[in-house]
Each structure stands twice: as C-alpha cells, then as structure tokens.
Amino acid sequence: MSATRLAAIVIAFAVLTFGAARFAAAQSTAPGGPPSATQRMLADRYPRQWQNLNPEQRQRVIQNYQRWQQMTPAERDTAQRNFEEFRRLPPDERKSVLKGWHQWQRLPPERREQLRQAYQRYQHLPPERRQQIMQNYQHFQQLAPEQRQKVLQNYHRWQELTPEERREFRQKFGQIRHLKKEH
C-alpha cells in the first residue's frame, strides 16, 4: 500500500471516527492556550467524545481536519473509499496497517522522501519486473529469521562496496556460476 494511500486512510479514519460535523468549523489554537469558540462549541456539542480526548489528541484532530480541508474533493473521495477498505480489513491486518503507518511517521523526512522516490521508480517498472520483485520479497519473508538476518547483513555489506568492488564481485560470481553450469 502506498504511503499516500495509507495517509489518506489514516486521515479519513480520524475524520470519519469523530464525524465530519465535529470538525466543521475547527480552529487551531496553541496547545495550552485558551480554547477557541469552535473548540468550546465542539466540547458543548459533543461533550463525551471531546472530554475523552487529551489535549494532544484534540490538537491532532484539529490538524487532521486541516489536512482534510486542504484535500481536493477527489482526494477526499479517495480517502473515504480507502477508509472503507481499511474498515473491511480483518482486525490483524488493520493493526498491521496502523503499525506500518506509525513506523512511517517515525521516519525522518529525508528517508520518507527516499522511499517515496523508490516507490515511484517501482511503479514505472515493467509489470514483469515488479512481479519478480514481489516474488523475491515473498521468498525473503518466508525465510527463517536467522536467514533473513544473514541476507540483510550481506545486503548492507554490498551497499558498502564501491562500484568497482561490486563490478569485480559480479565478474567473479559470474565465473563461478558459469563453472558450476559446466559441471
């Protein structure tokens, strides 16, 4: 699932959970500052729901609403469809999606941008190559944890090689594979 799609699901989740009407006129105030007229109205209109939120959650609700307001109608429609799809997922899959979202949020902005770019490159690959990548990933996921760790360690060592060292390794590995095929 793409990061954009996941973000849309989470935003839709926040908006639909608390109800769009609750956000209709929300205004942001500094945490700890005096409540705005809108916040007072929300607290009066939805006392139980608003009271159950801590100040950080209230601020997050307002921020999510502001993001929602910045979306185009088409983006909102997509977010709502994604949210409905999210709600139809089995609980364990929903938990996994949310865990992935929280991991994404903890990444530094530079790393998120790198991953977005990698995903865009992936999207532009021919379907056969994307399928091959998915099969390799599924195979990797099926490995025992210690085997996965070994693969990751090898990958990190590969990343540390210079382009020349990688070329040399490919040549040597190619020669070994060629010899094995002959015998």
N, C-alpha and C positions, 0 to 999 in steps of 0.2 A: 504494500500500500504506500503511495507516495506521501511525502511529508506534507504537501499542500492539502491532499485529501484528508490526511489524519488531522491536520489543523482545523480544517473545515468541520470535521466530525466533532472535535472537542468544543469548538465554538458553538456549533449547533446544539450540542449536548447541554452546554451551560445555558444558552438562551431558552431552549425548549424545556429544560428542567425547571427553571424558575418562571417560565411563562413570559412571552414577549410583552404582555401588558405591563408586567412589573418593571420592565426596562424602558418603557415608552418615553419617559422624559428624564432619565437618569443623568445627573451631572456629577462630574468628579470633583471631590474636594481632597485636600491633603489629608493623609491618614492622621487621625488625632485632632483634626481641625473641626470647626463647627459643622454640623450636618447641613446640607443644602435643603432647600424647600422640597426638592424632589425626593431626597432621602427620607425626610420626615414623612412625606406623603406615602412612600413605599412602606415605611415602618407602620404607619397608621392603617394602610390598606391591607397589608399582608403581615400582620404582627408576628404570627408564629414563625413563618418562614424567615423573615428578616431577623427576628430575635435569635434564631438558631444559628445565624452566621456570625463568625467572629469578624473583627474589623478587616483583617486581611482578606477573608472570603468576600466580604462586601465590596472591597476595593477591586478584587478580581472580577466579580460580577459586573461591576461598572466598566472595567477595562474590556471585558468580553463584549459587553453591549456596544461600546465604542467601536470595537473592531467590526462587529456585526453591522453597525451603521455605515461603515466605510465600504462594505461589500456592495457590489452591484446586485440588482435583482437576480440575475442569472447565477451569480456566485451564491446567493442566499438559497436559491432553489437547489443548487448542487449540494450545499451544506445540509439542507434539510433531508435530501434523499440519502446522503451519506450517513446522517444521523439515524435515519430509519433503518438503514442497512446495519449500522452498528448495533442498534437495539435488537435486531433479529439474530445477532450472533449468539452462540451459546455463551454462558457466563465465563467459562475459562478462556474463550477467545477474546471476549470483551476485556477481561483482565489483562491478557497479553497485549492487546492494542494499547490500553492505558499505560501499561508498564513501558512499552516502546515509546509512547508519547512523552512520558516523564524522563526517560533516558535522553530523548531528542532535546528536550528543554534544557537539560543539564549540560549539553554540549556547548563549547564556546562558539560564538557566531561564525568564526572562520571555518571551523570544522563542519558546521551545518552547511555553509556555502560550498565547501568541497564536496560534501555528499550530494547536495542538490545538482552540482555540475556533473558528478559521476552518474547520477540517475538520468540526467538529460542525455549524456553520451550513451547510456544503456538504451534509452528509448529510441535512439536513432540507429541502433544496430539492426542488421537484418534479423528477421524472425528466427532463422536457424541458429544464429549465434546467441540470441537471447535464450532460446530453448536449451542450448548447450550449457550456458552459464547456470541456468536454473537447475539442470540435471547435476552439474558439478556441485552446486550448493547443497542440493538434497543429499547427494552422496556424502558430502562433508558432514552434514547434520547427522547422518546415520552412523558415523564413526564413533568408536568408544571415546570417552572424554580424553584419555591419555593420547590417543591417536590424533584427535583434533588439536590438542596442545602441541604435539610434535609438528603437525602441519603448519600451525601458526608460527612456531619458532623458526621453522625453515623459511616461511614467507618473510618474517622480519629480517632474517639473515640475508635473504635475497634482496630485500629493499636497501640494505646497507652496502651492497656491492656497487661498484662503479659500472657504468655502461660497458667499459672494456672487459671488466671481470665477468660480467653477465654474458658477453659475446663468447669469451673463452669457455665458460662453463657450457653454454649451448653447443659449442663445437665439440667439446669432449663428450658430452652426454649423447650427442647425435652419433658420434663414432661408436660409442659403447652400444647404443641401440642397434646400429647397423650390424655390428659384430654378432649380437645376440640373434638377430634375424637370420644370419647366415648359418648359424649352428643349430 
